[in-house]
Amino acid sequence: MLNWVKSLNKTQKRWVMLGLDSALVPLSMLFAFAAIDLDGGIPGNLRSFMLLMPYMIMATIGIALWFGIADIQVSAYEAGSVGLTAVHAILLTIASITFSDIAVLNLPFGAHMVFGVVFFCLAVSSRAIMLQVVLTIYRSAPDRTRVLIYGAGTTGSQLVSALRGHQSIQAVAFVDDNKGLQGMRVQRLPIFPPLSIAEVVRDYKIDRVLLAVPSLSHPKQAQIARRLEKMGLEVQTLPSFSQLIGREALVNQLTPLSARSYLGRAEVSHPLGKAINCFKGKVILISGAGGSIGSELSRQILECKPSKIIMFELSELGLYNIDMELSSIIEQEGLDIELVPVLGSITDSRQVRKLLATHGVQVVLHAAAYKHVPLVEANPLTGLVNNVFGTQTLAEQSAKAGVERFMLISSDKAVRPTNVMGASKRLAELVIQDLAKRQQGEARTVFSMVRFGNVLGSSGSVVPLFQEQLSRGGPLTVTDKGVERYFMTVQEAVRLVLQACAISRGAEVFVLDMGLPVPILSLARQVIEGAGYQVRDEDNPDGDIEIQITGLRPGEKMSEELTLSGDLVGTTYPKIFMTHEEGLSQIEIAAALRKLREAFVASDEDMARDVVRQWVEGFKCDVEKADVS
């Protein structure tokens, strides 16, 4: 029976309803004749009226189609639909009077009135009965979803009303924290305390829990949801009805603030100015173009109107995303810029050499690197090969190909590093410094590097992590109360790269004035309060989100530095400074790289750490094997 009901299409359902209303016409007239004392008796008058029955049925069908009554679902049959049925009955009464007068049946006026009232009552009651029959058929289905509603307030009560006529969902009980409601019934459904959820789920065979407590803060809803999900239940959250109709902001607190809101200083927004000329009409290669920095580099380089942008990326998804984004911009704005997406690795010297020669690359912006401290700490050989040998390969091939400018994007973690990632970036800087010193003649490649702090909003950075933890109801995790970091926006970082590249003369380290370092604990509080919540701690035990101190991770420093010497020299850009730092000699660099390559060939992590410890100034990492669990 259920399969037959489900198989009915809209047209078939319409004809079922029209057939029902048509059948009610003779039945209603029979009631009318039985209720009124007529001359000639019921059989005689009924036989006379049967001559008009085809016209009455056509009128019934025509009126029902005109008002769309036959298209109203029985589950949606409410006050407005009842009103239309009343109009239908009135018009049928008028039709009955008119047809009877034309046929000279001399039926009393009361018979027509009783016919109209009876038709109205039968039409309404038949739909109510049909709804119950359909619901009974659906409720007998084995795949019907039985739901428990968490929250017996206004939203929960309205939800039950909305689900009454649902074909595949049945509300069976409430759960509520309010002790005054526990043990009572709302909408004929029992209300249980939260402690009884396990028993309710077992006894009522619950499939899903609907959270109907929009007045609770989102973190508290998330905490409830996680507790229920651990019981193997599917959990869904419902906004309030006033939110749905626009009277209140819909999930207003879930809208994350922009990462730049946590900068703690005015954002550096100097225009590129003359720096644009360094890239205009030229062939630019961006390594790591699919990453946070690389993709923003691609966007800002596009504004400089180069002749060609080569996007070199190891991640297929990252390359696809930035290629689609920039292609769309070029098409919309009608720009004459060629985009070349290249999938590959900077450690592949043959691919790099061919790429530089084929496209005649003039400027290289090297952003490709493994940058996540715990992951590189746990995979030191992979991190060192990519960050050090990848930089060496790309830089040496760039020099051989006659590239005009090469800019390495480094990190403040390269200064006296305590982790392998920072050490790998420092070794990459030493490679670039060595190549810069060896460049001679007018055709030399200008090698330089830019060093900056944490980029707000980049993949794996702390603000997106905090926001993701916040969306799950917390807690926010901070490694140590005293940890502090320099921060900048991705737009600032990229603008620094482009401006520094334009003014570079060779071997400089450029840094941005990023103001004072920001305590991470303070940043966590900002994220919580910026989302409209309260921090839960000893002073405020009823707050929404807790901050947990987890302990420093392997290789993590309490604070970062920007230079080895501390000496900074101003540039033509007010917030950009540069410094010249002593590097290693050509012989020392060759020895370091040779030993590092031997460690990689031998797959010896301890040997690799010893090489780093020997040649990287200030490297203090004594961790032999990181644990990122």
ROSELO-998178 format. One record per residue (C-alpha): residue in one letter; x, y, z. Coordinates in steps of 0.02 Angstrom, whole numbers, padded with zeros to 5 digits, always signed. Layout:
AXYZ...
END
This chain:
M+00000+00000+00000L+00142+00119+00045N+00227+00091-00122W+00064+00130-00213V+00042+00293-00115K+00221+00344-00151S+00203+00302-00336L+00061+00428-00363N+00116+00581-00461K+00041+00755-00446T-00087+00729-00586Q-00145+00564-00514K-00165+00640-00341R-00267+00783-00417W-00387+00661-00499V-00406+00564-00336M-00461+00724-00249L-00578+00773-00393G-00654+00599-00388L-00680+00613-00201D-00768+00782-00216S-00875+00717-00361A-00930+00567-00257L-00981+00684-00116V-01109+00775-00228P-01241+00635-00238L-01205+00584-00059S-01235+00763+00001M-01397+00775-00099L-01457+00611-00024F-01429+00683+00150A-01522+00840+00099F-01673+00745+00034A-01676+00638+00191A-01673+00791+00302I-01813+00885+00210D-01994+00827+00197L-02021+00829+00008D-02176+00800-00097G-02157+00643-00201G-02037+00562-00076I-01850+00541-00082P-01840+00413-00225G-01943+00517-00346N-01853+00680-00312L-01683+00594-00314R-01723+00517-00486S-01770+00690-00549F-01612+00770-00478M-01504+00632-00553L-01540+00709-00723L-01442+00862-00664M-01302+00761-00581P-01181+00768-00731Y-01194+00958-00730M-01166+00966-00542I-01013+00854-00554M-00942+00960-00695A-00973+01114-00588T-00887+01029-00441I-00734+00986-00545G-00727+01158-00628I-00736+01254-00464A-00608+01140-00381L-00485+01166-00525W-00519+01353-00529F-00477+01376-00344G-00339+01243-00345I-00426+01146-00207A-00381+00979-00287D-00197+01024-00280I-00192+01056-00093Q-00098+00918-00003V-00196+00838+00138S-00047+00869+00253A-00059+01055+00212Y-00248+01068+00230E-00271+01208+00356A-00384+01360+00391G-00356+01441+00221S-00396+01279+00133V-00553+01256+00237G-00607+01430+00181L-00586+01382-00001T-00691+01226+00029A-00827+01337+00104V-00826+01446-00052H-00833+01287-00156A-00987+01229-00060I-01073+01399-00079L-01045+01402-00266L-01109+01223-00281T-01265+01275-00184I-01294+01418-00308A-01267+01296-00452S-01393+01175-00376I-01524+01311-00361T-01492+01372-00538F-01498+01199-00619S-01655+01151-00520D-01747+01308-00577I-01698+01278-00758A-01760+01098-00747V-01918+01154-00651L-01890+01028-00510N-01973+01140-00381L-01856+01086-00242P-01872+01187-00081F-01737+01313-00042G-01694+01220+00118A-01642+01065+00020H-01509+01164-00073M-01446+01242+00089V-01433+01073+00175F-01343+01006+00020G-01213+01144+00031V-01183+01122+00219V-01171+00933+00206F-01051+00945+00057F-00939+01064+00156C-00937+00951+00309L-00903+00795+00208A-00765+00878+00105V-00673+00939+00261S-00695+00779+00361S-00647+00668+00213R-00481+00758+00199A-00448+00741+00385I-00486+00556+00374M-00378+00538+00219L-00233+00623+00309Q-00244+00501+00454V-00252+00354+00333V-00099+00415+00239L-00004+00448+00401T-00050+00275+00464I+00017+00200+00304Y+00179+00298+00318R+00198+00261+00504S+00190+00077+00466A+00344+00095+00355P+00502+00015+00430D+00615+00160+00373R+00519+00298+00464T+00635+00411+00565R+00591+00426+00749V+00657+00587+00826L+00685+00648+01002I+00668+00836+01024Y+00790+00918+01145G+00697+01069+01212A+00512+01075+01255G+00495+01264+01239T+00408+01365+01105T+00524+01309+00965G+00510+01126+01013S+00320+01136+01024Q+00308+01221+00855L+00425+01089+00783V+00310+00949+00840S+00162+01036+00758A+00260+01052+00596L+00307+00867+00601R+00131+00804+00633G+00097+00784+00449H+00272+00734+00396Q+00278+00575+00294S+00442+00503+00355I+00481+00588+00523Q+00390+00556+00686A+00422+00654+00846V+00403+00534+00993A+00466+00625+01149F+00549+00780+01224V+00704+00804+01331D+00723+00965+01430D+00838+01033+01565N+00694+01125+01650K+00646+01021+01802G+00476+01106+01805L+00432+01027+01637Q+00504+00854+01666G+00367+00724+01686M+00237+00831+01598R+00172+00820+01420V+00181+00948+01278Q+00089+00916+01116R+00040+00747+01191L+00223+00695+01201P+00312+00653+01366I+00456+00760+01431F+00610+00673+01504P+00765+00739+01593P+00933+00736+01499L+00998+00600+01616S+00867+00482+01545I+00918+00502+01363A+01000+00330+01352E+00842+00245+01417V+00730+00351+01305V+00834+00309+01153R+00823+00124+01192D+00638+00119+01239Y+00574+00233+01101K+00695+00171+00967I+00759+00347+00931D+00852+00376+00766R+00890+00562+00777V+00892+00704+00902L+00836+00879+00853L+00906+01020+00959A+00766+01148+00978V+00853+01263+01101P+00902+01416+00998S+00914+01524+01154L+01070+01427+01207S+01236+01493+01145H+01310+01396+01000P+01456+01326+01101K+01335+01252+01229Q+01230+01179+01088A+01389+01105+01014Q+01435+01029+01182I+01263+00947+01195A+01277+00886+01015R+01447+00807+01045R+01382+00718+01201L+01235+00648+01101E+01344+00599+00953K+01454+00497+01070M+01297+00394+01104G+01287+00353+00918L+01144+00474+00882E+01124+00587+00732V+01103+00766+00794Q+01032+00916+00703T+01009+01094+00765L+00856+01201+00733P+00855+01392+00735S+00709+01481+00816F+00557+01522+00709S+00585+01708+00739Q+00759+01687+00665L+00689+01596+00514I+00567+01736+00473G+00698+01871+00498R+00645+01942+00666E+00813+01892+00741A+00987+01871+00668L+01004+01692+00605V+01156+01612+00689N+01231+01783+00706Q+01367+01725+00823L+01431+01595+00700T+01495+01727+00579P+01683+01730+00608L+01770+01898+00616S+01899+01938+00484A+02073+01881+00531R+02137+02059+00517S+02022+02106+00663Y+02148+02022+00778L+02301+02113+00712G+02312+02231+00861R+02380+02374+00756A+02340+02473+00600E+02362+02369+00443V+02505+02423+00330S+02419+02474+00169H+02548+02567+00066P+02508+02547-00120L+02633+02455-00228G+02673+02615-00322K+02830+02602-00427A+02853+02420-00375I+02725+02376-00508N+02855+02417-00643C+02962+02273-00580F+02828+02150-00637K+02731+02239-00775G+02744+02151-00942K+02861+02017-00873V+02855+01828-00853I+02830+01786-00669L+02850+01615-00590I+02768+01587-00421S+02814+01426-00331G+02687+01362-00207A+02554+01460-00299G+02412+01358-00223G+02457+01398-00042S+02398+01543+00066I+02545+01657+00022G+02566+01593-00156S+02384+01618-00203E+02384+01796-00134L+02546+01828-00229S+02459+01770-00387R+02313+01888-00357Q+02421+02041-00324I+02540+02001-00466L+02388+01996-00580E+02356+02178-00536C+02532+02221-00595K+02484+02161-00771P+02629+02044-00812S+02633+01959-00981K+02629+01784-00906I+02605+01704-00734I+02674+01529-00709M+02592+01448-00559F+02705+01307-00497E+02620+01197-00367L+02633+01022-00295S+02452+01013-00237E+02330+00974-00378L+02181+01046-00282G+02274+01205-00234L+02331+01233-00413Y+02157+01199-00482N+02076+01323-00363I+02193+01469-00398D+02193+01434-00584M+02002+01439-00591E+01997+01597-00486L+02124+01695-00589S+02056+01631-00755S+01886+01698-00707I+01959+01869-00662I+02057+01879-00825E+01903+01834-00926Q+01789+01957-00835E+01912+02103-00846G+01975+02062-01021L+02158+02058-00967D+02293+02007-01089I+02386+01894-00967E+02433+01713-00999L+02409+01592-00854V+02515+01434-00851P+02470+01309-00714V+02612+01185-00686L+02596+01034-00574G+02763+00981-00505S+02897+00990-00370I+03036+01118-00347T+03153+00973-00305D+03139+00907-00485S+03288+00994-00567R+03245+00935-00743Q+03068+01001-00734V+03126+01166-00657R+03262+01190-00789K+03141+01155-00932L+03008+01268-00857L+03125+01417-00838A+03197+01397-01013T+03033+01364-01104H+02942+01516-01036G+03089+01636-01020V+03052+01673-00837Q+03112+01844-00778V+03056+01850-00595V+03041+01704-00472L+02940+01722-00312H+02980+01568-00209A+02840+01529-00085A+02841+01339-00093A+02886+01262+00075Y+02829+01145+00210K+02790+01265+00352H+02692+01174+00489V+02810+01155+00636P+02744+00993+00716L+02729+00904+00548V+02904+00950+00491E+02970+00907+00664A+02894+00733+00643N+02957+00718+00463P+03125+00809+00466L+03204+00729+00313T+03055+00770+00201G+03048+00948+00268L+03234+00978+00244V+03236+00905+00068N+03090+01012+00011N+03137+01174+00098V+03325+01167+00075F+03362+01065-00081G+03203+01129-00166T+03263+01308-00138Q+03438+01263-00198T+03371+01183-00357L+03255+01325-00401A+03384+01460-00360E+03530+01379-00453Q+03425+01344-00607S+03359+01523-00601A+03536+01591-00601K+03584+01480-00748A+03428+01532-00844G+03468+01717-00820V+03317+01759-00712E+03321+01943-00665R+03257+01931-00485F+03234+01790-00361M+03142+01820-00197L+03139+01688-00059I+02993+01697+00062S+03062+01650+00232S+03000+01655+00412D+03044+01732+00579K+03062+01552+00640A+03226+01548+00543V+03308+01660+00674R+03395+01552+00805P+03272+01411+00771T+03218+01280+00897N+03132+01170+00769V+03175+01084+00605M+03055+01191+00504G+03140+01352+00560A+03311+01274+00533S+03264+01220+00357K+03211+01399+00317R+03375+01465+00387L+03474+01343+00280A+03372+01400+00129E+03420+01580+00172L+03603+01530+00181V+03590+01449+00010I+03517+01610-00062Q+03647+01719+00024D+03786+01610-00048L+03714+01622-00224A+03692+01811-00206K+03876+01833-00161R+03930+01731-00312Q+03830+01833-00439Q+03937+01944-00550G+03913+02050-00704E+03764+02145-00773A+03668+01985-00812R+03673+01928-00631T+03517+01870-00540V+03468+01980-00393F+03439+01860-00248S+03352+01921-00090M+03234+01859+00043V+03092+01923+00148R+03060+01867+00326F+02897+01892+00418G+02796+01824+00562N+02637+01724+00572V+02512+01761+00434L+02336+01783+00502G+02209+01674+00414S+02334+01566+00320S+02311+01378+00315G+02359+01300+00481S+02381+01468+00570V+02313+01498+00743V+02159+01605+00706P+02073+01480+00588L+02116+01344+00714F+02036+01443+00855Q+01883+01479+00749E+01865+01295+00705Q+01880+01247+00889L+01753+01382+00930S+01628+01312+00804R+01640+01144+00893G+01602+01223+01061G+01782+01231+01122P+01895+01219+01211L+02023+01334+01129T+02198+01263+01154V+02350+01371+01195T+02519+01288+01220D+02582+01407+01356K+02517+01564+01441G+02676+01658+01396V+02685+01615+01209E+02682+01767+01096R+02700+01793+00909Y+02717+01928+00777F+02568+01936+00661M+02528+02010+00492T+02390+01990+00364V+02419+01892+00205Q+02391+02053+00106E+02528+02141+00206A+02645+01993+00184V+02624+01988-00005R+02638+02176-00024L+02801+02166+00073V+02865+02030-00043L+02827+02130-00200Q+02893+02296-00135A+03051+02216-00065C+03081+02123-00228A+03072+02288-00323I+03200+02379-00215S+03320+02235-00187R+03500+02251-00241G+03554+02077-00185A+03578+01973-00025E+03463+02081+00085V+03344+02012+00215F+03185+02116+00219V+03069+02122+00369L+02907+02213+00407D+02877+02322+00558M+02741+02215+00635G+02726+02311+00798L+02733+02219+00964P+02714+02031+00975V+02539+01971+01022P+02512+01852+01169I+02422+01697+01103L+02318+01684+01262S+02256+01861+01232L+02220+01816+01050A+02116+01666+01105R+02013+01779+01218Q+01988+01900+01073V+01924+01761+00961I+01799+01703+01092E+01737+01877+01138G+01738+01935+00957A+01614+01798+00918G+01498+01860+01055Y+01541+01729+01187Q+01618+01732+01360V+01775+01644+01418R+01740+01508+01546D+01871+01513+01684E+01883+01522+01873D+01818+01701+01874N+01672+01658+01758P+01624+01474+01779D+01462+01502+01682G+01552+01564+01527D+01536+01482+01357I+01710+01431+01300E+01857+01366+01399I+02041+01399+01358Q+02154+01250+01393I+02343+01259+01416T+02418+01105+01330G+02605+01131+01348L+02735+01181+01218R+02744+01070+01064P+02910+00994+01006G+03018+01132+00934E+02903+01275+00985K+02977+01438+01052M+02900+01555+01179S+02933+01704+01065E+03009+01740+00895E+03143+01861+00831L+03154+01949+00665T+03344+01965+00643L+03503+01884+00706S+03593+02048+00736G+03448+02158+00791D+03507+02293+00670L+03376+02360+00549V+03399+02488+00411G+03255+02589+00340T+03202+02580+00157T+03101+02689+00041Y+02945+02608+00116P+02908+02669+00294K+02863+02500+00369I+02991+02394+00275F+03165+02371+00346M+03314+02271+00290T+03468+02194+00367H+03626+02113+00303E+03673+01954+00397E+03832+01854+00389G+03811+01689+00302L+03921+01539+00269S+04061+01530+00143Q+04039+01437-00020I+04144+01293+00049E+04042+01285+00209I+03876+01286+00115A+03938+01147+00001A+03993+01044+00152A+03828+01070+00242L+03726+01021+00090R+03836+00870+00056K+03814+00806+00233L+03628+00840+00227R+03613+00742+00065E+03707+00597+00143A+03585+00598+00288F+03439+00594+00167V+03514+00450+00065A+03544+00354+00226S+03371+00402+00291D+03458+00454+00453E+03358+00585+00548D+03485+00600+00688M+03623+00635+00563A+03514+00769+00481R+03485+00853+00648D+03672+00850+00683V+03704+00938+00516V+03577+01070+00559R+03649+01090+00734Q+03823+01116+00662W+03783+01244+00529V+03629+01340+00588E+03669+01476+00713G+03570+01463+00874F+03487+01296+00834K+03441+01225+01005C+03326+01081+00961D+03375+00925+01057V+03218+00829+01011E+03264+00669+00922K+03089+00624+00871A+02935+00732+00878D+02768+00673+00937V+02619+00758+00853S+02488+00643+00924
END
